[in-house]
Amino acid sequence: MAKIMIVDDAAFMRITIKNMLKKSVHEVVGEAENGKLAVERYRALSPDIVTMDITMPEMDGLQALREIISINPGANVIMVSAMGQEAMVREAIMSGAKGFIVKPFKEEGILSAIDKLA
């Protein structure tokens, strides 16, 4: 079972992902609505896996990803974003993301990506 933190500025998206994960063996240990809070909560909660949106206020997901990787180079971060452009995917992976899921997504896509890292 993995401890998961969900990061997305849209509350409905955090709820959607959380509800999908309730059907799995994994536990949601925290949420954040922007990258700045994501970094703070990552430090406090030490989740096994983070799902991270890219476009968010205060600090975007790519910047938050880089900060989390600087805290823990082995961090498991899966980017979840509507911005599926090839350059964005490449930048996320080069910055340390372990996966990239494009919105809208199916439940199996989220669970499969998390199970691979758990």
PESUL-V238296 format. One record per backbone hydrogen bond with DSSP energy under -1.0 kcal/mol. NH is the residue of the N-H (numbers start at 1). CO is the residue of the C=O. If there is no record, write none. Layout:
# PESUL-V238296
NH&CO, NH&CO
This chain:
# PESUL-V238296
4&27, 5&49, 6&30, 7&51, 8&32, 14&10, 15&11, 16&12, 17&13, 18&14, 19&15, 20&16, 21&17, 22&18, 24&21, 27&2, 29&4, 30&4, 32&6, 35&59, 38&34, 39&35, 40&36, 41&37, 42&38, 43&39, 44&40, 45&41, 46&42, 48&3, 49&3, 50&76, 51&5, 52&78, 53&7, 59&57, 61&54, 64&60, 65&61, 66&62, 67&63, 68&64, 69&65, 70&66, 71&67, 72&68, 75&72, 78&50, 79&99, 80&52, 81&101, 84&82, 89&85, 90&86, 91&87, 92&88, 93&89, 94&90, 95&91, 96&93, 97&92, 98&77, 101&79, 103&81, 110&106, 111&107, 112&108, 113&109, 114&110, 115&111, 116&112, 118&114
